[in-house]
Amino acid sequence: MCNKKKYVLYILLTLSIAYSQSVPEKWLTYYEKSDFKKTPRYDETMQYCRELEKASPWIKVTSFGKSLQGRDLPLVIASSEKTFDAKKSATSKKATILIQNGIHSGEIDGKDACLMLLRDIAITKTKAALLDHVNLLIIPIFNVDGHERFGKYNRINQNGPEEMGWRVNAQNLNLNRDYMKADSPEMQAWLKMYNAWLPDFFVDCHVTDGADFQHIVTYSIETREMIAEPVRTWVNDSYIPALESRMKELGEDIIPYVFFADNKEPMKGLLEWPTPPRFSTAYTAIHNRPGLLIETHMLKDYKTRVEGTYKTLEVTIERVNEEYSMLKNAIKEADEQTKTALENPYPLLFGVGKGSSTITHFKGYKQTIEKSDVSGGDWIKYTNEPFEADIPRLDSIYVTKTIEPPKAYIIPAPWSEVIERLKYHGVKLERMTASLDLEVEMYRCSNFKWQARPFEGRHPVTFSVEKFKEKRTFPAGSIVAWMHQRTARVLIHALEPEAPDAFVQWGFFDAVFEQKEYAEDYVMEKVAREILAANPRLKEEFAYKVKTDSAFAASPDARLNFFYQRSPYWDKQLNVYPVARLMWEVPIPTEAVK
């Protein structure tokens, strides 16, 4: 290309991207050079990052782990004070923001926005002030293997880029369902990185599916009991008002994440629901740190979406710059409260009411509904005719289940997989150095139902629980997880069996729900008669059950099992969740688990 043509291309590109000023051609990103239609592959992305590192002392390119297919999981650090390791970050007065892109690597707007943002901070210096009171951690691509499953047809609902990555990793796992169970090596590496750095603010960049509407950027952030009160107050009173007002000044009508209560009747309002910690922004919330979800609208062209992401990131970093001290103080207060005075009762489960406490000014497109001669169902057809309306946001989320937090959880040493997962989550564990008899609370489970089809590589289980107290002997080597630590909320969500992403619901403890000893019928025939002769009250109970329960009465196995369960031979540990709740402060001889 001749110099004149290069110069014309440079002028056109820089004029069409208002937020990047005076960009030398060398520093135009692959996305910009493609006329905003393409996103670079993994190698091209990392090459650009390494060029930034060579050119600027503020940039460091590192890796926080390996993918299943052997690719480095990249972490790019931007710091004007050269805070390039987690230990140094812990002593910095600046706030740390972690921006994650490509966990769903077909939804890749954030990667291209971040490459330009890094360039504008470290090379052109037009955004250098963003590092005044902030250190940035940027994951250009999290799901690196899915990113390289590149193709034109990976996102049927999405308008660009021309080619993109795939939603899941090489194990076919959705990483944004893996934060609590941590089955994938990518997530295990992420958890280690996150708990080493403990960033003060987290951003996860995505692209929506769902309805058609005018808004380019939607967002979600925890604003209720899932996150500690000091941080919740900062989010509600300081961050959200600034985000919405400043985005409006930039010409972006950002609104909370759009999910219609009824897709056929948008005027019924937008539905909000409690997010469990299998998702990124709810996971960071139980670490007492705010997490922002950016969801650009899938049907907008790629350039429009990337610009919207860039603006949202810039506004967020600006706000944290302004309030870095207040944010860090809120997090410090939340961590201290979690260690010393966790909410009691603690809100564990939430429901969604039909009421609304807020009104959202919504900009949509009118729609028609036809009966489809293909599917036989209703076909929603969006028109190009815009409309605006104030519609309710159905956000009356309320607590449906609370628990009294224990002083500690005690985990039998044989459950090594559970213990290792807790270590990934940054939980401090201790090992008992001597056997000890302790009175504890336990859960007995019943009414099991395993999901027939796999979900994220597992068959989740639901059940009912009944709490009981007993004195147990805990052998040396048993693991004690005390609640007086920063990760107390994480412990509750991992180990309380009714928590929405509890390890037991993901199948980590399935073996305790399997009967391992059985009685021969001819043996139980004799034992049953001995029990009946010795226990007149049980004889009455058996007769009543035969009379009132026809299925029981017709089943010889059920009738004999009735007596087996009441005999001294029955396994008293069957269906008992093995993690104990210690409700009283007692001295326990322990050593730290490394």
C-alpha positions in Angstrom: 0.0 0.0 0.0 1.4 3.4 -0.9 2.0 6.0 1.8 -0.9 8.2 0.6 -3.4 5.3 0.9 -2.0 4.4 4.3 -2.5 8.0 5.4 -6.1 8.1 4.2 -6.9 4.8 5.9 -5.3 6.2 9.1 -7.4 9.4 8.9 -10.7 7.5 8.3 -10.0 5.1 11.1 -9.1 7.7 13.7 -12.0 9.9 12.8 -14.5 7.1 13.1 -13.4 6.1 16.6 -13.8 9.2 18.6 -12.5 7.8 21.9 -9.0 7.0 20.4 -7.2 10.2 19.5 -3.9 10.6 17.6 -3.3 6.8 17.2 -0.2 6.0 15.1 -0.8 3.4 12.5 1.5 1.0 14.3 -0.8 1.0 17.3 -4.1 0.5 15.4 -5.6 -2.8 16.6 -6.5 -5.6 14.3 -10.2 -4.8 15.0 -9.6 -1.1 13.9 -7.7 -2.1 10.8 -10.5 -4.4 9.7 -12.9 -1.4 9.6 -14.3 -2.6 13.0 -15.6 -5.9 11.6 -13.1 -8.5 12.7 -11.5 -9.7 16.0 -8.0 -11.1 16.2 -7.2 -14.7 16.9 -5.4 -15.7 20.1 -1.8 -15.4 18.7 -2.5 -12.0 17.1 -4.1 -10.8 20.4 -1.1 -11.9 22.4 1.3 -10.4 19.9 -0.4 -7.0 20.3 -0.2 -7.3 24.1 3.5 -8.1 23.9 4.1 -5.1 21.7 2.4 -2.9 24.3 4.7 -4.4 27.0 7.8 -3.7 24.9 6.8 -0.1 24.3 5.6 0.8 27.8 7.0 0.3 31.3 3.4 0.4 32.6 2.4 -2.8 30.9 3.3 -6.4 32.0 2.0 -9.5 30.2 1.8 -12.6 32.4 0.0 -15.9 32.5 -2.1 -17.2 35.4 -2.3 -20.8 34.2 -2.8 -23.2 31.3 -5.9 -24.3 29.3 -6.8 -27.9 28.6 -5.2 -27.6 25.2 -2.0 -26.1 26.6 -2.5 -22.4 25.9 -1.4 -19.7 28.4 -4.3 -18.0 30.2 -3.2 -14.4 29.7 -3.3 -11.6 32.3 -2.2 -8.1 31.2 -1.3 -5.7 34.0 -1.4 -1.9 33.6 0.2 0.0 36.4 1.9 3.4 36.4 3.6 2.5 39.7 4.7 -0.9 38.2 2.6 -3.0 40.6 3.1 -6.2 38.7 2.6 -8.8 41.4 -0.1 -9.6 43.9 2.0 -9.2 47.1 2.9 -5.6 46.0 -0.7 -4.9 45.1 -1.8 -5.8 48.7 0.3 -2.9 50.0 -0.7 -0.4 47.3 -3.0 2.5 48.1 -4.5 2.2 44.7 -7.6 0.2 43.9 -7.3 -2.9 41.7 -9.8 -3.5 38.9 -10.0 -6.9 37.1 -11.6 -6.8 33.7 -12.4 -10.2 32.2 -13.2 -10.9 28.5 -14.1 -13.9 26.6 -15.3 -16.3 29.2 -17.9 -16.9 26.5 -15.4 -16.3 23.7 -17.9 -15.7 21.0 -19.0 -12.7 23.0 -15.7 -11.0 22.5 -16.5 -7.2 22.5 -14.6 -6.6 25.7 -11.3 -8.0 24.3 -11.2 -5.4 21.4 -12.3 -2.6 23.7 -9.6 -3.5 26.2 -6.8 -3.6 23.6 -7.7 -0.1 22.6 -8.0 1.0 26.2 -4.6 -0.4 27.1 -3.2 1.4 24.0 -4.9 4.7 25.0 -3.5 4.4 28.5 0.0 3.4 27.9 0.9 4.5 24.3 -1.0 7.6 23.3 -1.5 8.5 27.0 -5.0 10.0 26.2 -6.4 7.9 29.0 -3.3 7.8 31.2 -5.2 9.4 34.1 -7.2 6.2 34.5 -4.1 4.8 36.3 -3.9 7.7 38.7 -5.5 5.7 41.6 -6.1 2.4 39.9 -4.1 -0.7 38.8 -5.7 -2.7 36.0 -5.7 -6.4 35.6 -7.1 -7.4 32.1 -7.8 -10.9 30.9 -8.0 -10.4 27.1 -9.4 -13.9 26.7 -10.4 -16.3 29.5 -11.8 -19.2 27.5 -8.8 -19.4 25.2 -9.5 -22.9 23.8 -13.1 -21.9 23.0 -11.8 -18.7 21.4 -9.8 -20.8 18.9 -12.8 -22.8 17.8 -13.2 -19.9 15.4 -16.0 -19.6 12.9 -18.7 -17.6 11.2 -21.6 -19.6 12.6 -20.8 -19.7 16.4 -23.4 -17.1 17.5 -26.7 -17.4 15.6 -28.2 -14.5 17.5 -25.2 -12.1 17.2 -24.4 -9.4 14.6 -20.6 -9.7 14.2 -17.7 -9.9 14.3 -17.3 -11.7 11.0 -15.8 -14.7 12.9 -15.7 -15.4 16.6 -15.0 -18.1 19.2 -17.2 -20.7 20.9 -19.2 -20.5 24.1 -17.6 -23.3 26.1 -14.1 -24.7 26.8 -12.5 -27.9 25.4 -14.4 -30.0 27.9 -17.7 -28.5 26.7 -18.0 -26.8 30.1 -19.5 -23.3 30.4 -16.9 -21.5 32.6 -19.6 -19.0 33.7 -21.3 -21.8 35.6 -18.1 -23.1 37.1 -17.1 -20.6 39.7 -18.3 -22.6 42.8 -17.8 -26.2 41.7 -14.5 -25.3 39.8 -14.3 -28.5 37.7 -12.3 -26.9 34.9 -8.5 -26.3 35.1 -9.1 -22.8 33.7 -11.4 -22.0 36.6 -9.1 -23.5 39.2 -6.3 -21.3 37.8 -8.6 -18.3 37.8 -9.6 -18.8 41.5 -6.0 -19.0 42.5 -5.3 -15.8 40.6 -8.3 -14.0 42.0 -7.6 -14.9 45.6 -4.0 -13.9 45.3 -4.9 -10.4 43.9 -8.3 -9.9 45.5 -9.2 -7.1 43.1 -11.4 -4.3 44.5 -13.7 -4.3 41.5 -14.5 -6.9 38.9 -15.9 -6.5 35.4 -17.1 -9.4 33.2 -17.8 -8.4 29.5 -20.5 -10.3 27.6 -23.1 -10.0 24.8 -26.8 -10.6 25.4 -29.2 -13.0 23.9 -32.9 -12.4 24.2 -35.3 -9.7 23.0 -34.7 -6.9 20.5 -34.6 -3.3 21.8 -32.8 0.0 21.2 -30.4 0.1 24.1 -26.8 -0.8 23.3 -25.4 -1.6 26.8 -27.2 -3.3 29.7 -25.6 -4.2 33.0 -26.0 -6.1 36.2 -24.4 -5.8 39.6 -25.3 -7.3 43.0 -27.3 -4.7 45.0 -29.0 -6.8 47.7 -28.1 -9.2 50.6 -25.8 -11.4 48.5 -23.1 -8.8 49.0 -22.0 -7.3 52.4 -23.8 -4.1 53.5 -20.8 -1.6 53.3 -20.0 -2.6 49.7 -23.7 -2.8 48.8 -24.2 0.8 50.1 -21.3 2.0 47.9 -22.7 0.2 44.8 -26.2 1.6 45.3 -25.4 5.1 46.4 -22.2 5.9 44.6 -21.5 3.6 41.7 -24.8 3.0 39.9 -26.0 6.6 39.9 -22.6 7.7 38.4 -22.6 4.9 35.9 -26.0 5.7 34.5 -25.7 9.5 34.5 -22.2 9.5 32.9 -23.2 7.0 30.3 -26.2 9.1 29.4 -23.8 12.1 29.0 -21.9 10.0 26.5 -25.0 9.2 24.5 -25.5 5.7 25.9 -28.9 4.9 27.5 -27.6 2.1 29.6 -30.2 0.2 31.6 -30.1 -2.9 33.9 -30.1 -6.2 32.2 -33.2 -6.8 30.0 -35.2 -9.9 30.7 -38.9 -9.6 30.0 -41.4 -11.0 32.5 -43.4 -11.9 29.4 -41.7 -11.8 26.0 -45.1 -11.4 24.3 -46.1 -8.4 26.4 -43.1 -6.2 27.2 -45.2 -3.7 29.0 -45.6 -6.2 31.8 -42.1 -5.2 32.8 -38.6 -6.4 33.2 -37.8 -9.3 35.5 -35.0 -9.4 38.0 -33.9 -12.5 39.7 -31.3 -13.6 42.4 -28.1 -14.8 40.8 -26.3 -17.8 42.4 -22.5 -17.8 42.8 -22.0 -20.2 39.9 -21.9 -16.9 37.9 -19.0 -14.5 38.0 -20.6 -11.4 39.5 -22.4 -13.2 42.2 -19.2 -15.1 43.0 -17.2 -12.0 43.6 -20.1 -10.6 45.7 -19.6 -13.4 48.3 -16.0 -12.3 48.5 -17.3 -8.8 49.5 -16.3 -7.3 46.2 -18.5 -5.7 43.6 -18.7 -7.4 40.2 -20.2 -5.7 37.1 -21.7 -7.6 34.2 -21.6 -5.7 30.9 -24.0 -7.1 28.3 -24.0 -5.4 25.0 -27.0 -6.0 22.7 -26.4 -8.8 20.3 -28.1 -7.3 17.3 -26.2 -4.1 17.2 -23.2 -4.1 14.8 -19.8 -5.0 16.2 -18.4 -1.5 16.2 -21.3 -0.1 18.1 -21.0 -2.8 20.7 -17.3 -2.4 21.2 -17.7 1.4 21.6 -20.4 0.8 24.2 -18.2 -1.6 26.1 -15.2 0.9 25.9 -17.3 3.7 27.3 -18.7 1.5 30.1 -15.2 0.4 31.1 -13.9 4.0 31.0 -16.7 5.3 33.1 -16.3 2.5 35.6 -12.5 3.1 35.9 -13.1 6.8 36.3 -15.5 6.3 39.1 -13.2 3.9 41.0 -10.4 6.5 40.5 -12.6 9.1 42.1 -13.7 6.9 45.0 -10.8 4.4 45.3 -10.3 5.2 49.0 -14.1 4.9 49.8 -14.3 1.6 47.9 -11.3 0.1 49.6 -12.6 1.2 53.0 -16.0 -0.3 52.3 -14.3 -3.6 51.3 -12.1 -3.5 54.4 -15.2 -2.9 56.6 -17.1 -5.7 54.9 -14.2 -8.2 55.3 -13.9 -7.3 59.0 -17.7 -7.7 59.5 -17.6 -11.0 57.8 -14.8 -12.2 60.1 -16.3 -11.1 63.3 -20.1 -10.5 62.9 -21.6 -12.3 59.9 -25.3 -11.7 59.5 -27.4 -13.9 61.8 -29.7 -15.1 60.5 -27.8 -15.3 57.2 -29.9 -15.0 54.0 -29.4 -18.2 52.0 -32.2 -18.4 49.4 -34.2 -15.7 47.7 -37.5 -15.5 45.9 -38.9 -13.1 43.3 -42.2 -11.3 44.0 -44.6 -9.8 41.6 -44.2 -6.3 42.9 -42.0 -3.5 41.6 -40.1 -0.8 43.5 -38.6 0.9 40.4 -39.6 2.1 37.0 -37.3 1.8 34.0 -37.5 4.0 30.9 -37.3 1.4 28.2 -36.6 2.0 24.5 -37.8 -0.9 22.5 -39.1 -1.9 19.1 -42.8 -2.7 18.4 -43.5 -6.3 17.8 -46.2 -8.4 16.2 -47.2 -12.0 17.1 -48.2 -14.5 14.4 -49.0 -18.2 14.5 -46.1 -20.0 12.9 -46.8 -22.6 10.2 -43.3 -24.1 10.9 -43.1 -24.5 14.7 -46.9 -24.3 15.3 -46.2 -21.8 18.1 -46.3 -18.1 18.4 -43.7 -16.2 16.3 -42.6 -12.9 17.7 -41.6 -10.6 14.9 -39.9 -7.3 15.8 -40.4 -4.3 13.6 -38.1 -1.3 13.0 -40.6 1.0 14.6 -39.2 2.3 17.9 -41.2 3.0 21.0 -40.4 4.4 24.5 -42.3 3.6 27.7 -41.8 3.7 31.5 -42.3 0.0 32.5 -42.0 -1.7 35.9 -38.9 -3.5 36.9 -40.1 -6.6 38.9 -37.3 -6.4 41.4 -39.0 -7.3 44.7 -36.5 -10.0 45.6 -37.0 -11.3 49.1 -35.3 -13.8 51.4 -37.0 -17.2 51.6 -34.5 -19.2 53.7 -32.0 -18.2 56.4 -29.6 -20.1 58.5 -27.7 -19.5 61.8 -24.1 -19.5 60.7 -22.0 -22.1 62.7 -18.7 -21.2 64.4 -17.0 -23.7 62.1 -17.6 -26.5 59.6 -15.8 -29.9 60.2 -15.1 -31.9 57.1 -14.0 -35.6 57.3 -10.5 -36.0 55.8 -11.6 -38.6 53.2 -13.6 -35.9 51.3 -10.3 -34.7 49.8 -11.9 -33.3 46.6 -14.1 -31.0 48.6 -11.1 -29.9 50.7 -9.0 -29.1 47.6 -11.9 -27.1 46.1 -12.2 -25.0 49.2 -8.4 -24.2 49.0 -9.0 -23.0 45.4 -11.6 -20.6 46.9 -9.1 -19.0 49.3 -10.6 -20.7 52.4 -8.2 -21.1 55.3 -8.4 -24.6 56.6 -7.0 -26.3 59.7 -6.3 -30.0 60.4 -7.1 -31.6 63.8 -4.0 -33.0 65.4 -5.8 -35.1 67.9 -9.1 -37.0 68.1 -11.9 -35.1 69.8 -15.5 -35.7 70.8 -17.7 -32.8 69.9 -21.4 -32.0 70.0 -22.4 -30.8 66.5 -25.3 -30.2 64.2 -25.8 -32.5 61.2 -28.2 -32.8 58.3 -30.1 -35.9 57.2 -31.2 -35.8 53.6 -34.3 -37.4 52.0 -36.6 -37.2 49.0 -33.7 -37.3 46.5 -34.1 -36.4 42.9 -31.1 -36.5 40.5 -31.4 -34.5 37.3 -31.7 -37.0 34.4 -29.8 -35.0 31.8 -26.3 -33.8 32.6 -25.8 -30.1 33.4 -22.2 -28.8 33.1 -20.8 -32.3 33.2 -22.8 -33.3 36.4 -26.2 -34.6 37.5 -27.3 -32.1 40.2 -29.4 -33.5 43.0 -32.2 -31.9 45.0 -33.4 -33.2 48.4 -35.1 -32.3 51.7 -33.0 -31.8 54.8 -33.6 -32.4 58.5 -31.3 -31.0 61.1 -30.3 -32.9 64.2 -27.7 -32.8 67.0 -25.4 -35.5 68.1 -22.1 -36.1 69.8 -19.5 -37.3 67.3 -15.9 -38.5 67.5 -13.7 -36.6 65.0 -10.4 -38.4 64.4 -7.1 -36.6 64.0 -6.8 -35.3 60.5 -10.4 -34.0 60.3 -10.5 -30.6 58.6 -11.8 -27.5 60.4 -13.0 -24.4 58.5 -13.5 -21.7 61.0 -16.0 -19.0 60.1 -14.0 -16.1 61.5 -12.3 -15.4 58.1 -12.9 -13.3 55.1 -14.3 -16.2 53.0 -17.1 -17.1 55.5 -19.7 -16.3 52.8 -17.9 -18.6 50.4 -17.9 -21.4 53.0 -21.7 -21.1 53.6 -22.4 -21.3 49.8 -20.1 -24.2 49.4 -21.1 -26.3 52.4 -24.7 -25.4 53.4 -26.6 -28.2 51.6 -29.5 -25.9 50.7 -27.4 -23.2 49.2 -28.1 -22.9 45.5 -24.5 -23.9 44.4 -23.6 -26.1 47.4 -21.0 -28.8 46.6 -23.5 -31.5 47.7 -26.0 -30.3 45.1 -23.4 -30.6 42.4 -22.8 -34.2 43.4 -19.6 -34.1 45.4 -21.2 -36.2 48.2 -23.3 -38.6 46.1 -21.7 -41.7 47.7 -23.2 -41.0 51.1 -26.6 -41.4 49.6 -26.0 -45.0 48.5 -27.0 -48.0 50.6 -24.1 -50.4 50.9 -25.4 -53.2 53.1 -28.5 -55.3 52.5 -30.5 -57.9 54.4 -31.6 -61.2 52.9 -35.3 -61.7 52.9 -35.2 -65.0 54.8 -33.1 -63.3 57.5 -35.4 -60.3 57.8 -38.5 -62.5 58.1 -37.1 -63.9 61.3 -35.7 -60.5 62.6 -39.1 -58.8 61.8 -40.9 -61.2 64.0 -38.5 -60.7 66.8 -38.9 -56.9 66.6 -42.7 -57.2 66.5 -42.7 -59.4 69.6 -40.5 -57.1 71.5 -42.1 -53.8 70.5 -46.0 -53.6 70.7 -46.0 -49.9 69.7 -44.0 -50.7 66.5 -46.4 -53.5 65.8 -49.3 -50.9 65.8 -47.3 -48.6 63.6 -46.7 -51.4 61.1 -50.3 -52.4 61.0 -51.4 -48.9 60.5 -49.0 -48.4 57.6 -50.2 -51.6 55.9 -53.8 -50.5 56.3 -53.3 -46.9 55.0 -50.5 -47.3 52.4 -51.6 -49.7 49.6 -48.2 -49.5 47.7 -46.4 -50.4 51.0 -48.9 -53.1 51.7 -48.4 -54.7 48.3 -44.5 -54.7 48.4 -42.8 -57.5 50.4 -39.5 -55.7 50.0 -40.9 -52.4 51.5 -42.5 -54.3 54.4 -39.3 -56.1 55.3 -37.2 -52.9 54.8 -39.5 -51.2 57.4 -38.1 -53.5 60.0 -34.5 -53.5 58.6 -34.5 -49.7 59.1 -35.6 -50.1 62.7 -33.1 -52.8 63.5 -29.7 -52.3 65.1 -28.2 -53.5 61.7 -29.3 -50.4 59.8 -26.6 -48.0 58.6 -27.2 -44.9 60.7 -24.9 -42.8 58.5 -26.9 -43.5 55.3 -28.2 -40.2 53.9 -26.4 -38.1 56.5 -24.5 -35.2 55.0 -21.0 -35.7 56.4 -20.0 -32.1 57.0 -20.7 -31.1 60.6 -21.7 -27.7 61.9 -19.9 -26.7 65.1 -22.2 -24.2 66.9 -20.1 -23.4 69.9 -16.6 -22.0 70.4 -14.5 -24.8 71.7 -10.7 -25.3 71.8 -9.6 -27.7 69.1 -5.9 -28.7 68.6 -5.1 -28.0 65.0 -2.4 -27.1 62.5 -2.7 -25.1 59.3 -3.4 -26.9 56.1 -1.1 -25.7 53.3 
